[in-house]
């Protein structure tokens, strides 16, 4: 990867790897499936349609919804979880999206 590789938000190989590391720690059973790969509207671009499947873990609930625990810190200080957490934990999410790849003349790759 080039030093300026980006996903539109994170920039650089280390930042991208750190994001995916955190993502994989927060969700269980992550599966990214390529549905299609098409030429993009811009010259030298490709659009990948993907389906991402993942399971909601206690880690993601703690990090993203700490307010659902009575301690307000995701259960770090004990507390009691909202009944909503019980219905979310272990649920399977299916997210469909697309990823745009642009040609890089410098590295002669996407």
Buried (B, 14 or more C-beta within 10 A) or exposed (E): EEEEBEEEEBEBEEBBEEEEEEEEEBBBEBEEEEEEEEEBEEEEBBBBBBEBBBBBBBBBBBEEBBEBBEBEEBBEEEBEBBEEBEEBBEEEEEEEEEBBBEBEEEEEEE
